[in-house]
Amino acid sequence: MESFGKRLKQYREAASLTQRELAARLDVTITTVQNWEADRYLPRLTPQQTQLLCQTLGISLDDLAGES
């Protein structure tokens, strides 16, 4: 199974977003997004941020969790 960070990077790139753009949309730092993609940390997002992340990337929560 692919790591969360790898999935996030693939979905971000498929949405044609830079790490900086994704960070801005989620109101987190670019370092935070870099750490997620490098699998240093898993996101600790509010339900609203999680929904926004999925909407921004055009994916479902199952996709994000690697369950699809």
Buried (B, 14 or more C-beta within 10 A) or exposed (E): EEEBBBBBBBBBEEEEBEBEBBBBBBEBEBEBBBBBBEEEEEBEBEEEBBEBBBEBBEBEEEBBEEEE
